[in-house]
């Protein structure tokens, strides 16, 4: 006998690798691939805006740097955060928008905005992965 | 590329806006819940901004 209170249809799991790869390269791209256009658009708008604001504040990119533990954590972590923005990071480096690290609170905020954009994109990638694997609608 | 100069408050507010949008989008199940969560995150960012600001001001004596 059919259960009248059956849960709504769950999305079919699909191959998550291209979804997560696109989500990394283009913020919100994974959601677009999964036909979540509204959410994908909002993610793209937020991550790209934060990244562009970071560039406009002349924020520096982090480069891997050795030394004591704290230096390694900050510089490698910052580099990974920058890298997580995908094409935005690669384009800005290739086109020469990589700023030198100079003193000043605005530049400092700019660097943090660049890393934060990457970290927000990691959240978007995880969300796209959850949708692609059927863990989330 | 135009140069942007912002105060501490403006930078923190911009950070709060975009972070709240992403946090709202990637969490919860319905659009209504996402909107509420995003707004709540933004409100807490602003509350924390003022709280930490006053704490630093008072801490400096």
N, CA and C atoms of all chains as a GROMACS GRO file, in nm:
protein
  594
    1UNK      N    1   0.085  -0.119   0.000
    1UNK     CA    2   0.000   0.000   0.000
    1UNK      C    3   0.088   0.125   0.000
    2UNK      N    4   0.051   0.218  -0.083
    2UNK     CA    5   0.133   0.339  -0.094
    2UNK      C    6   0.119   0.424   0.031
    3UNK      N    7   0.231   0.479   0.072
    3UNK     CA    8   0.232   0.566   0.188
    3UNK      C    9   0.202   0.709   0.142
    4UNK      N   10   0.091   0.764   0.192
    4UNK     CA   11   0.051   0.897   0.145
    4UNK      C   12   0.145   1.006   0.195
    5UNK      N   13   0.222   0.978   0.303
    5UNK     CA   14   0.313   1.080   0.355
    5UNK      C   15   0.457   1.053   0.314
    6UNK      N   16   0.475   0.997   0.192
    6UNK     CA   17   0.610   0.968   0.144
    6UNK      C   18   0.688   1.097   0.123
    7UNK      N   19   0.821   1.094   0.152
    7UNK     CA   20   0.901   1.215   0.134
    7UNK      C   21   0.908   1.255  -0.012
    8UNK      N   22   0.939   1.382  -0.035
    8UNK     CA   23   0.952   1.434  -0.172
    8UNK      C   24   1.066   1.362  -0.243
    9UNK      N   25   1.061   1.361  -0.375
    9UNK     CA   26   1.162   1.292  -0.454
    9UNK      C   27   1.302   1.345  -0.423
   10UNK      N   28   1.395   1.252  -0.401
   10UNK     CA   29   1.533   1.289  -0.371
   10UNK      C   30   1.609   1.294  -0.503
   11UNK      N   31   1.696   1.394  -0.518
   11UNK     CA   32   1.769   1.406  -0.644
   11UNK      C   33   1.861   1.286  -0.664
   12UNK      N   34   1.874   1.244  -0.789
   12UNK     CA   35   1.953   1.125  -0.821
   12UNK      C   36   2.102   1.159  -0.810
   13UNK      N   37   2.180   1.077  -0.736
   13UNK     CA   38   2.323   1.103  -0.728
   13UNK      C   39   2.388   1.094  -0.866
   14UNK      N   40   2.484   1.177  -0.890
   14UNK     CA   41   2.555   1.176  -1.016
   14UNK      C   42   2.704   1.188  -0.989
   15UNK      N   43   2.783   1.178  -1.096
   15UNK     CA   44   2.928   1.188  -1.082
   15UNK      C   45   2.963   1.328  -1.029
   16UNK      N   46   3.025   1.332  -0.913
   16UNK     CA   47   3.047   1.461  -0.848
   16UNK      C   48   3.178   1.528  -0.891
   17UNK      N   49   3.267   1.455  -0.956
   17UNK     CA   50   3.399   1.512  -0.988
   17UNK      C   51   3.389   1.636  -1.080
   18UNK      N   52   3.318   1.629  -1.194
   18UNK     CA   53   3.308   1.750  -1.276
   18UNK      C   54   3.234   1.863  -1.207
   19UNK      N   55   3.140   1.827  -1.121
   19UNK     CA   56   3.063   1.930  -1.048
   19UNK      C   57   3.156   2.007  -0.954
   20UNK      N   58   3.234   1.933  -0.875
   20UNK     CA   59   3.323   1.998  -0.779
   20UNK      C   60   3.436   2.073  -0.852
   21UNK      N   61   3.485   2.014  -0.962
   21UNK     CA   62   3.591   2.081  -1.039
   21UNK      C   63   3.541   2.214  -1.095
   22UNK      N   64   3.420   2.213  -1.150
   22UNK     CA   65   3.364   2.338  -1.204
   22UNK      C   66   3.333   2.437  -1.092
   23UNK      N   67   3.287   2.383  -0.978
   23UNK     CA   68   3.258   2.470  -0.863
   23UNK      C   69   3.385   2.539  -0.815
   24UNK      N   70   3.500   2.469  -0.826
   24UNK     CA   71   3.626   2.531  -0.786
   24UNK      C   72   3.668   2.637  -0.888
   25UNK      N   73   3.664   2.602  -1.016
   25UNK     CA   74   3.713   2.693  -1.119
   25UNK      C   75   3.626   2.818  -1.130
   26UNK      N   76   3.494   2.798  -1.130
   26UNK     CA   77   3.400   2.911  -1.142
   26UNK      C   78   3.309   2.910  -1.020
   27UNK      N   79   3.319   3.008  -0.932
   27UNK     CA   80   3.230   3.009  -0.815
   27UNK      C   81   3.083   2.998  -0.856
   28UNK      N   82   3.014   2.903  -0.797
   28UNK     CA   83   2.873   2.881  -0.832
   28UNK      C   84   2.855   2.794  -0.955
   29UNK      N   85   2.963   2.760  -1.022
   29UNK     CA   86   2.955   2.680  -1.146
   29UNK      C   87   2.898   2.541  -1.122
   30UNK      N   88   2.932   2.482  -1.009
   30UNK     CA   89   2.878   2.350  -0.976
   30UNK      C   90   2.728   2.354  -0.963
   31UNK      N   91   2.677   2.460  -0.903
   31UNK     CA   92   2.532   2.475  -0.887
   31UNK      C   93   2.465   2.496  -1.022
   32UNK      N   94   2.532   2.569  -1.110
   32UNK     CA   95   2.477   2.588  -1.245
   32UNK      C   96   2.468   2.454  -1.317
   33UNK      N   97   2.574   2.372  -1.302
   33UNK     CA   98   2.575   2.241  -1.367
   33UNK      C   99   2.462   2.153  -1.313
   34UNK      N  100   2.427   2.174  -1.187
   34UNK     CA  101   2.320   2.097  -1.124
   34UNK      C  102   2.184   2.165  -1.138
   35UNK      N  103   2.182   2.270  -1.222
   35UNK     CA  104   2.058   2.343  -1.251
   35UNK      C  105   2.000   2.416  -1.130
   36UNK      N  106   2.088   2.455  -1.037
   36UNK     CA  107   2.045   2.541  -0.925
   36UNK      C  108   2.090   2.682  -0.961
   37UNK      N  109   2.022   2.743  -1.058
   37UNK     CA  110   2.070   2.868  -1.116
   37UNK      C  111   2.066   2.984  -1.016
   38UNK      N  112   1.960   2.994  -0.939
   38UNK     CA  113   1.948   3.105  -0.844
   38UNK      C  114   2.060   3.102  -0.740
   39UNK      N  115   2.080   2.986  -0.680
   39UNK     CA  116   2.183   2.973  -0.577
   39UNK      C  117   2.321   2.990  -0.637
   40UNK      N  118   2.340   2.933  -0.759
   40UNK     CA  119   2.469   2.948  -0.827
   40UNK      C  120   2.500   3.094  -0.855
   41UNK      N  121   2.399   3.167  -0.898
   41UNK     CA  122   2.418   3.309  -0.927
   41UNK      C  123   2.456   3.388  -0.803
   42UNK      N  124   2.388   3.359  -0.693
   42UNK     CA  125   2.418   3.429  -0.568
   42UNK      C  126   2.561   3.397  -0.520
   43UNK      N  127   2.600   3.269  -0.534
   43UNK     CA  128   2.735   3.230  -0.493
   43UNK      C  129   2.840   3.300  -0.580
   44UNK      N  130   2.814   3.302  -0.711
   44UNK     CA  131   2.909   3.369  -0.801
   44UNK      C  132   2.920   3.517  -0.766
   45UNK      N  133   2.805   3.580  -0.746
   45UNK     CA  134   2.802   3.723  -0.714
   45UNK      C  135   2.882   3.752  -0.586
   46UNK      N  136   2.859   3.671  -0.483
   46UNK     CA  137   2.923   3.696  -0.354
   46UNK      C  138   3.074   3.672  -0.360
   47UNK      N  139   3.114   3.556  -0.414
   47UNK     CA  140   3.256   3.522  -0.416
   47UNK      C  141   3.333   3.616  -0.509
   48UNK      N  142   3.277   3.641  -0.628
   48UNK     CA  143   3.346   3.729  -0.723
   48UNK      C  144   3.354   3.872  -0.668
   49UNK      N  145   3.247   3.919  -0.603
   49UNK     CA  146   3.248   4.054  -0.547
   49UNK      C  147   3.355   4.065  -0.439
   50UNK      N  148   3.360   3.965  -0.353
   50UNK     CA  149   3.459   3.970  -0.246
   50UNK      C  150   3.601   3.967  -0.303
   51UNK      N  151   3.622   3.885  -0.405
   51UNK     CA  152   3.754   3.876  -0.467
   51UNK      C  153   3.791   4.010  -0.533
   52UNK      N  154   3.697   4.068  -0.609
   52UNK     CA  155   3.724   4.195  -0.677
   52UNK      C  156   3.749   4.308  -0.577
   53UNK      N  157   3.671   4.308  -0.468
   53UNK     CA  158   3.694   4.410  -0.365
   53UNK      C  159   3.834   4.395  -0.307
   54UNK      N  160   3.876   4.270  -0.288
   54UNK     CA  161   4.012   4.245  -0.237
   54UNK      C  162   4.117   4.299  -0.332
   55UNK      N  163   4.096   4.277  -0.462
   55UNK     CA  164   4.192   4.330  -0.562
   55UNK      C  165   4.191   4.482  -0.562
   56UNK      N  166   4.069   4.541  -0.552
   56UNK     CA  167   4.058   4.687  -0.555
   56UNK      C  168   4.118   4.751  -0.430
   57UNK      N  169   4.124   4.676  -0.322
   57UNK     CA  170   4.190   4.726  -0.201
   57UNK      C  171   4.341   4.703  -0.209
   58UNK      N  172   4.385   4.650  -0.324
   58UNK     CA  173   4.528   4.621  -0.345
   58UNK      C  174   4.579   4.518  -0.245
   59UNK      N  175   4.496   4.418  -0.221
   59UNK     CA  176   4.536   4.311  -0.129
   59UNK      C  177   4.641   4.221  -0.194
   60UNK      N  178   4.741   4.179  -0.118
   60UNK     CA  179   4.844   4.090  -0.173
   60UNK      C  180   4.798   3.944  -0.172
   61UNK      N  181   4.851   3.866  -0.265
   61UNK     CA  182   4.828   3.721  -0.265
   61UNK      C  183   4.933   3.656  -0.175
   62UNK      N  184   4.895   3.549  -0.111
   62UNK     CA  185   4.991   3.475  -0.028
   62UNK      C  186   5.073   3.381  -0.117
   63UNK      N  187   5.199   3.365  -0.083
   63UNK     CA  188   5.285   3.268  -0.151
   63UNK      C  189   5.338   3.172  -0.046
   64UNK      N  190   5.351   3.043  -0.081
   64UNK     CA  191   5.404   2.946   0.016
   64UNK      C  192   5.541   2.992   0.068
   65UNK      N  193   5.554   2.988   0.199
   65UNK     CA  194   5.678   3.037   0.259
   65UNK      C  195   5.712   2.952   0.380
   66UNK      N  196   5.838   2.910   0.389
   66UNK     CA  197   5.881   2.829   0.502
   66UNK      C  198   5.924   2.916   0.618
   67UNK      N  199   5.963   2.850   0.728
   67UNK     CA  200   6.007   2.923   0.847
   67UNK      C  201   5.952   2.854   0.970
   68UNK      N  202   5.916   2.933   1.070
   68UNK     CA  203   5.858   2.872   1.190
   68UNK      C  204   5.716   2.826   1.161
   69UNK      N  205   5.660   2.751   1.255
   69UNK     CA  206   5.529   2.686   1.232
   69UNK      C  207   5.420   2.786   1.196
   70UNK      N  208   5.418   2.898   1.270
   70UNK     CA  209   5.312   2.997   1.246
   70UNK      C  210   5.324   3.057   1.105
   71UNK      N  211   5.447   3.083   1.063
   71UNK     CA  212   5.468   3.137   0.928
   71UNK      C  213   5.420   3.039   0.822
   72UNK      N  214   5.454   2.911   0.843
   72UNK     CA  215   5.413   2.808   0.747
   72UNK      C  216   5.261   2.800   0.740
   73UNK      N  217   5.196   2.799   0.857
   73UNK     CA  218   5.049   2.789   0.860
   73UNK      C  219   4.985   2.910   0.789
   74UNK      N  220   5.035   3.029   0.822
   74UNK     CA  221   4.975   3.151   0.764
   74UNK      C  222   4.995   3.157   0.613
   75UNK      N  223   5.118   3.132   0.569
   75UNK     CA  224   5.147   3.152   0.426
   75UNK      C  225   5.095   3.038   0.340
   76UNK      N  226   5.111   2.913   0.388
   76UNK     CA  227   5.055   2.802   0.310
   76UNK      C  228   4.902   2.805   0.314
   77UNK      N  229   4.846   2.834   0.431
   77UNK     CA  230   4.701   2.843   0.444
   77UNK      C  231   4.645   2.955   0.358
   78UNK      N  232   4.711   3.070   0.361
   78UNK     CA  233   4.668   3.183   0.279
   78UNK      C  234   4.676   3.151   0.131
   79UNK      N  235   4.784   3.082   0.092
   79UNK     CA  236   4.800   3.043  -0.048
   79UNK      C  237   4.688   2.950  -0.092
   80UNK      N  238   4.656   2.852  -0.006
   80UNK     CA  239   4.547   2.760  -0.040
   80UNK      C  240   4.413   2.834  -0.048
   81UNK      N  241   4.395   2.929   0.044
   81UNK     CA  242   4.272   3.010   0.042
   81UNK      C  243   4.260   3.090  -0.088
   82UNK      N  244   4.372   3.152  -0.129
   82UNK     CA  245   4.372   3.226  -0.256
   82UNK      C  246   4.342   3.132  -0.374
   83UNK      N  247   4.408   3.016  -0.370
   83UNK     CA  248   4.395   2.919  -0.480
   83UNK      C  249   4.251   2.867  -0.493
   84UNK      N  250   4.179   2.865  -0.381
   84UNK     CA  251   4.043   2.810  -0.381
   84UNK      C  252   3.946   2.896  -0.462
   85UNK      N  253   3.987   3.017  -0.500
   85UNK     CA  254   3.899   3.100  -0.582
   85UNK      C  255   3.898   3.056  -0.728
   86UNK      N  256   3.984   2.962  -0.763
   86UNK     CA  257   3.984   2.904  -0.898
   86UNK      C  258   4.031   3.001  -1.005
   87UNK      N  259   3.951   3.016  -1.110
   87UNK     CA  260   3.991   3.099  -1.224
   87UNK      C  261   4.014   3.245  -1.185
   88UNK      N  262   3.939   3.293  -1.086
   88UNK     CA  263   3.958   3.432  -1.042
   88UNK      C  264   4.102   3.452  -0.998
   89UNK      N  265   4.156   3.355  -0.925
   89UNK     CA  266   4.295   3.363  -0.879
   89UNK      C  267   4.391   3.356  -0.997
   90UNK      N  268   4.372   3.254  -1.083
   90UNK     CA  269   4.465   3.236  -1.195
   90UNK      C  270   4.464   3.357  -1.288
   91UNK      N  271   4.345   3.408  -1.318
   91UNK     CA  272   4.335   3.524  -1.407
   91UNK      C  273   4.405   3.645  -1.348
   92UNK      N  274   4.382   3.669  -1.218
   92UNK     CA  275   4.442   3.788  -1.157
   92UNK      C  276   4.594   3.777  -1.153
   93UNK      N  277   4.647   3.656  -1.134
   93UNK     CA  278   4.793   3.638  -1.134
   93UNK      C  279   4.846   3.651  -1.276
   94UNK      N  280   4.778   3.584  -1.372
   94UNK     CA  281   4.826   3.590  -1.511
   94UNK      C  282   4.820   3.731  -1.568
   95UNK      N  283   4.719   3.807  -1.529
   95UNK     CA  284   4.704   3.943  -1.583
   95UNK      C  285   4.781   4.047  -1.502
   96UNK      N  286   4.856   4.002  -1.404
   96UNK     CA  287   4.945   4.093  -1.332
   96UNK      C  288   4.880   4.173  -1.221
   97UNK      N  289   4.768   4.126  -1.167
   97UNK     CA  290   4.704   4.199  -1.057
   97UNK      C  291   4.755   4.154  -0.921
   98UNK      N  292   4.857   4.073  -0.921
   98UNK     CA  293   4.916   4.026  -0.795
   98UNK      C  294   4.992   4.142  -0.731
   99UNK      N  295   4.941   4.190  -0.619
   99UNK     CA  296   4.997   4.309  -0.557
   99UNK      C  297   5.112   4.275  -0.463
  100UNK      N  298   5.209   4.365  -0.452
  100UNK     CA  299   5.312   4.344  -0.349
  100UNK      C  300   5.252   4.371  -0.211
  101UNK      N  301   5.307   4.305  -0.110
  101UNK     CA  302   5.256   4.320   0.027
  101UNK      C  303   5.311   4.450   0.086
  102UNK      N  304   5.222   4.548   0.107
  102UNK     CA  305   5.266   4.675   0.165
  102UNK      C  306   5.184   4.706   0.291
  103UNK      N  307   5.236   4.798   0.372
  103UNK     CA  308   5.171   4.829   0.499
  103UNK      C  309   5.044   4.910   0.476
  104UNK      N  310   4.950   4.897   0.566
  104UNK     CA  311   4.825   4.974   0.558
  104UNK      C  312   4.706   4.886   0.582
  105UNK      N  313   4.607   4.941   0.654
  105UNK     CA  314   4.494   4.856   0.692
  105UNK      C  315   4.409   4.816   0.572
  106UNK      N  316   4.400   4.903   0.470
  106UNK     CA  317   4.317   4.869   0.353
  106UNK      C  318   4.379   4.752   0.276
  107UNK      N  319   4.511   4.755   0.257
  107UNK     CA  320   4.579   4.644   0.188
  107UNK      C  321   4.565   4.514   0.267
  108UNK      N  322   4.573   4.530   0.398
  108UNK     CA  323   4.560   4.414   0.485
  108UNK      C  324   4.420   4.352   0.471
  109UNK      N  325   4.318   4.438   0.474
  109UNK     CA  326   4.181   4.389   0.453
  109UNK      C  327   4.168   4.325   0.315
  110UNK      N  328   4.232   4.386   0.216
  110UNK     CA  329   4.226   4.332   0.080
  110UNK      C  330   4.276   4.189   0.073
  111UNK      N  331   4.390   4.164   0.140
  111UNK     CA  332   4.445   4.028   0.144
  111UNK      C  333   4.348   3.931   0.209
  112UNK      N  334   4.283   3.978   0.316
  112UNK     CA  335   4.186   3.892   0.386
  112UNK      C  336   4.063   3.867   0.300
  113UNK      N  337   4.020   3.968   0.226
  113UNK     CA  338   3.906   3.950   0.136
  113UNK      C  339   3.937   3.845   0.029
  114UNK      N  340   4.061   3.848  -0.022
  114UNK     CA  341   4.098   3.751  -0.126
  114UNK      C  342   4.094   3.609  -0.071
  115UNK      N  343   4.148   3.591   0.050
  115UNK     CA  344   4.146   3.458   0.111
  115UNK      C  345   4.003   3.417   0.146
  116UNK      N  346   3.926   3.512   0.200
  116UNK     CA  347   3.788   3.480   0.239
  116UNK      C  348   3.704   3.440   0.118
  117UNK      N  349   3.730   3.504   0.004
  117UNK     CA  350   3.657   3.467  -0.119
  117UNK      C  351   3.683   3.319  -0.152
  118UNK      N  352   3.808   3.278  -0.138
  118UNK     CA  353   3.842   3.137  -0.163
  118UNK      C  354   3.775   3.044  -0.064
  119UNK      N  355   3.772   3.085   0.063
  119UNK     CA  356   3.711   2.999   0.165
  119UNK      C  357   3.559   2.989   0.145
  120UNK      N  358   3.498   3.099   0.103
  120UNK     CA  359   3.354   3.093   0.074
  120UNK      C  360   3.330   3.001  -0.046
  121UNK      N  361   3.425   3.002  -0.140
  121UNK     CA  362   3.410   2.912  -0.255
  121UNK      C  363   3.423   2.766  -0.212
  122UNK      N  364   3.504   2.740  -0.110
  122UNK     CA  365   3.513   2.602  -0.057
  122UNK      C  366   3.376   2.559  -0.003
  123UNK      N  367   3.307   2.650   0.067
  123UNK     CA  368   3.172   2.618   0.116
  123UNK      C  369   3.079   2.587  -0.001
  124UNK      N  370   3.092   2.665  -0.108
  124UNK     CA  371   3.007   2.642  -0.226
  124UNK      C  372   3.040   2.507  -0.290
  125UNK      N  373   3.170   2.471  -0.291
  125UNK     CA  374   3.211   2.342  -0.348
  125UNK      C  375   3.152   2.226  -0.267
  126UNK      N  376   3.158   2.240  -0.135
  126UNK     CA  377   3.103   2.135  -0.048
  126UNK      C  378   2.953   2.122  -0.070
  127UNK      N  379   2.885   2.236  -0.083
  127UNK     CA  380   2.740   2.233  -0.106
  127UNK      C  381   2.709   2.164  -0.240
  128UNK      N  382   2.788   2.198  -0.344
  128UNK     CA  383   2.766   2.135  -0.475
  128UNK      C  384   2.791   1.984  -0.467
  129UNK      N  385   2.894   1.946  -0.391
  129UNK     CA  386   2.924   1.802  -0.375
  129UNK      C  387   2.808   1.731  -0.305
  130UNK      N  388   2.753   1.795  -0.202
  130UNK     CA  389   2.641   1.734  -0.129
  130UNK      C  390   2.519   1.717  -0.218
  131UNK      N  391   2.495   1.816  -0.305
  131UNK     CA  392   2.380   1.806  -0.396
  131UNK      C  393   2.405   1.696  -0.500
  132UNK      N  394   2.529   1.693  -0.553
  132UNK     CA  395   2.562   1.596  -0.658
  132UNK      C  396   2.555   1.452  -0.608
  133UNK      N  397   2.591   1.431  -0.481
  133UNK     CA  398   2.590   1.295  -0.427
  133UNK      C  399   2.456   1.259  -0.364
  134UNK      N  400   2.361   1.350  -0.372
  134UNK     CA  401   2.227   1.320  -0.322
  134UNK      C  402   2.212   1.332  -0.171
  135UNK      N  403   2.313   1.388  -0.104
  135UNK     CA  404   2.303   1.406   0.041
  135UNK      C  405   2.213   1.525   0.074
  136UNK      N  406   2.188   1.607  -0.026
  136UNK     CA  407   2.112   1.730  -0.004
  136UNK      C  408   2.032   1.757  -0.131
  137UNK      N  409   1.917   1.818  -0.117
  137UNK     CA  410   1.838   1.849  -0.236
  137UNK      C  411   1.897   1.970  -0.307
  138UNK      N  412   4.243   4.897  -1.290
  138UNK     CA  413   4.167   4.856  -1.171
  138UNK      C  414   4.156   4.974  -1.074
  139UNK      N  415   4.032   5.020  -1.047
  139UNK     CA  416   4.018   5.133  -0.953
  139UNK      C  417   4.063   5.095  -0.812
  140UNK      N  418   4.112   5.195  -0.742
  140UNK     CA  419   4.159   5.170  -0.606
  140UNK      C  420   4.045   5.198  -0.508
  141UNK      N  421   4.026   5.109  -0.414
  141UNK     CA  422   3.918   5.123  -0.317
  141UNK      C  423   3.979   5.148  -0.180
  142UNK      N  424   3.933   5.254  -0.116
  142UNK     CA  425   3.980   5.283   0.020
  142UNK      C  426   3.860   5.280   0.114
  143UNK      N  427   3.865   5.194   0.211
  143UNK     CA  428   3.751   5.179   0.302
  143UNK      C  429   3.797   5.192   0.447
  144UNK      N  430   3.702   5.227   0.533
  144UNK     CA  431   3.732   5.229   0.676
  144UNK      C  432   3.721   5.086   0.730
  145UNK      N  433   3.763   5.069   0.854
  145UNK     CA  434   3.750   4.937   0.919
  145UNK      C  435   3.604   4.893   0.919
  146UNK      N  436   3.516   4.988   0.951
  146UNK     CA  437   3.373   4.954   0.961
  146UNK      C  438   3.317   4.912   0.825
  147UNK      N  439   3.351   4.989   0.722
  147UNK     CA  440   3.299   4.956   0.588
  147UNK      C  441   3.350   4.821   0.541
  148UNK      N  442   3.479   4.794   0.565
  148UNK     CA  443   3.536   4.666   0.523
  148UNK      C  444   3.468   4.550   0.595
  149UNK      N  445   3.446   4.567   0.725
  149UNK     CA  446   3.383   4.460   0.802
  149UNK      C  447   3.237   4.439   0.758
  150UNK      N  448   3.170   4.550   0.723
  150UNK     CA  449   3.032   4.540   0.678
  150UNK      C  450   3.023   4.469   0.543
  151UNK      N  451   3.114   4.502   0.451
  151UNK     CA  452   3.116   4.434   0.321
  151UNK      C  453   3.143   4.285   0.339
  152UNK      N  454   3.238   4.255   0.426
  152UNK     CA  455   3.270   4.114   0.456
  152UNK      C  456   3.145   4.042   0.508
  153UNK      N  457   3.074   4.110   0.599
  153UNK     CA  458   2.955   4.049   0.661
  153UNK      C  459   2.846   4.024   0.557
  154UNK      N  460   2.828   4.118   0.465
  154UNK     CA  461   2.722   4.103   0.364
  154UNK      C  462   2.747   3.980   0.277
  155UNK      N  463   2.867   3.971   0.220
  155UNK     CA  464   2.892   3.862   0.125
  155UNK      C  465   2.905   3.727   0.196
  156UNK      N  466   2.963   3.728   0.315
  156UNK     CA  467   2.972   3.602   0.389
  156UNK      C  468   2.834   3.551   0.426
  157UNK      N  469   2.746   3.643   0.466
  157UNK     CA  470   2.611   3.604   0.507
  157UNK      C  471   2.533   3.546   0.389
  158UNK      N  472   2.552   3.605   0.271
  158UNK     CA  473   2.482   3.552   0.153
  158UNK      C  474   2.524   3.408   0.128
  159UNK      N  475   2.657   3.384   0.131
  159UNK     CA  476   2.705   3.247   0.104
  159UNK      C  477   2.659   3.151   0.213
  160UNK      N  478   2.670   3.193   0.339
  160UNK     CA  479   2.627   3.105   0.449
  160UNK      C  480   2.478   3.073   0.437
  161UNK      N  481   2.400   3.172   0.396
  161UNK     CA  482   2.258   3.148   0.379
  161UNK      C  483   2.229   3.052   0.264
  162UNK      N  484   2.302   3.070   0.153
  162UNK     CA  485   2.276   2.988   0.034
  162UNK      C  486   2.313   2.841   0.056
  163UNK      N  487   2.426   2.816   0.125
  163UNK     CA  488   2.473   2.677   0.136
  163UNK      C  489   2.412   2.601   0.253
  164UNK      N  490   2.330   2.670   0.333
  164UNK     CA  491   2.273   2.598   0.447
  164UNK      C  492   2.121   2.593   0.434
  165UNK      N  493   2.060   2.517   0.520
  165UNK     CA  494   1.913   2.503   0.527
  165UNK      C  495   1.853   2.438   0.402
  166UNK      N  496   1.722   2.414   0.410
  166UNK     CA  497   1.657   2.336   0.304
  166UNK      C  498   1.567   2.418   0.212
  167UNK      N  499   1.502   2.519   0.265
  167UNK     CA  500   1.411   2.597   0.181
  167UNK      C  501   1.464   2.739   0.164
  168UNK      N  502   1.414   2.806   0.059
  168UNK     CA  503   1.460   2.943   0.034
  168UNK      C  504   1.425   3.036   0.150
  169UNK      N  505   1.308   3.012   0.208
  169UNK     CA  506   1.266   3.097   0.321
  169UNK      C  507   1.362   3.081   0.440
  170UNK      N  508   1.400   2.956   0.467
  170UNK     CA  509   1.494   2.929   0.577
  170UNK      C  510   1.632   2.988   0.546
  171UNK      N  511   1.670   2.979   0.419
  171UNK     CA  512   1.802   3.033   0.379
  171UNK      C  513   1.805   3.185   0.398
  172UNK      N  514   1.695   3.250   0.358
  172UNK     CA  515   1.688   3.396   0.373
  172UNK      C  516   1.696   3.435   0.520
  173UNK      N  517   1.620   3.364   0.602
  173UNK     CA  518   1.620   3.395   0.746
  173UNK      C  519   1.758   3.371   0.806
  174UNK      N  520   1.822   3.261   0.766
  174UNK     CA  521   1.954   3.229   0.822
  174UNK      C  522   2.058   3.332   0.776
  175UNK      N  523   2.050   3.371   0.648
  175UNK     CA  524   2.143   3.472   0.598
  175UNK      C  525   2.128   3.604   0.672
  176UNK      N  526   2.003   3.646   0.694
  176UNK     CA  527   1.978   3.771   0.767
  176UNK      C  528   2.025   3.761   0.911
  177UNK      N  529   2.003   3.641   0.970
  177UNK     CA  530   2.046   3.622   1.109
  177UNK      C  531   2.199   3.626   1.119
  178UNK      N  532   2.267   3.564   1.023
  178UNK     CA  533   2.414   3.568   1.021
  178UNK      C  534   2.463   3.712   1.010
  179UNK      N  535   2.400   3.788   0.921
  179UNK     CA  536   2.442   3.927   0.903
  179UNK      C  537   2.422   4.007   1.032
  180UNK      N  538   2.307   3.984   1.096
  180UNK     CA  539   2.279   4.056   1.221
  180UNK      C  540   2.384   4.021   1.327
  181UNK      N  541   2.421   3.893   1.336
  181UNK     CA  542   2.521   3.853   1.435
  181UNK      C  543   2.660   3.908   1.401
  182UNK      N  544   2.691   3.916   1.271
  182UNK     CA  545   2.818   3.978   1.230
  182UNK      C  546   2.824   4.122   1.281
  183UNK      N  547   2.712   4.195   1.261
  183UNK     CA  548   2.710   4.336   1.300
  183UNK      C  549   2.717   4.350   1.452
  184UNK      N  550   2.643   4.264   1.522
  184UNK     CA  551   2.648   4.267   1.670
  184UNK      C  552   2.792   4.240   1.717
  185UNK      N  553   2.856   4.139   1.658
  185UNK     CA  554   2.994   4.105   1.698
  185UNK      C  555   3.089   4.219   1.664
  186UNK      N  556   3.063   4.285   1.551
  186UNK     CA  557   3.147   4.397   1.508
  186UNK      C  558   3.145   4.509   1.613
  187UNK      N  559   3.025   4.544   1.659
  187UNK     CA  560   3.015   4.650   1.760
  187UNK      C  561   3.072   4.602   1.894
  188UNK      N  562   3.044   4.476   1.929
  188UNK     CA  563   3.091   4.423   2.058
  188UNK      C  564   3.244   4.421   2.062
  189UNK      N  565   3.306   4.371   1.958
  189UNK     CA  566   3.453   4.364   1.955
  189UNK      C  567   3.512   4.505   1.947
  190UNK      N  568   3.445   4.591   1.870
  190UNK     CA  569   3.491   4.730   1.860
  190UNK      C  570   3.494   4.799   1.996
  191UNK      N  571   3.383   4.785   2.071
  191UNK     CA  572   3.377   4.845   2.205
  191UNK      C  573   3.476   4.779   2.299
  192UNK      N  574   3.491   4.646   2.287
  192UNK     CA  575   3.587   4.575   2.374
  192UNK      C  576   3.729   4.627   2.350
  193UNK      N  577   3.764   4.650   2.225
  193UNK     CA  578   3.898   4.701   2.196
  193UNK      C  579   3.913   4.844   2.247
  194UNK      N  580   3.807   4.923   2.229
  194UNK     CA  581   3.810   5.062   2.275
  194UNK      C  582   3.828   5.069   2.427
  195UNK      N  583   3.749   4.989   2.498
  195UNK     CA  584   3.757   4.990   2.644
  195UNK      C  585   3.886   4.924   2.693
  196UNK      N  586   3.932   4.822   2.619
  196UNK     CA  587   4.055   4.754   2.657
  196UNK      C  588   4.177   4.842   2.648
  197UNK      N  589   4.171   4.939   2.560
  197UNK     CA  590   4.285   5.031   2.546
  197UNK      C  591   4.289   5.134   2.658
  198UNK      N  592   4.177   5.147   2.734
  198UNK     CA  593   4.172   5.237   2.846
  198UNK      C  594   4.158   5.384   2.808
   0.00000   0.00000   0.00000
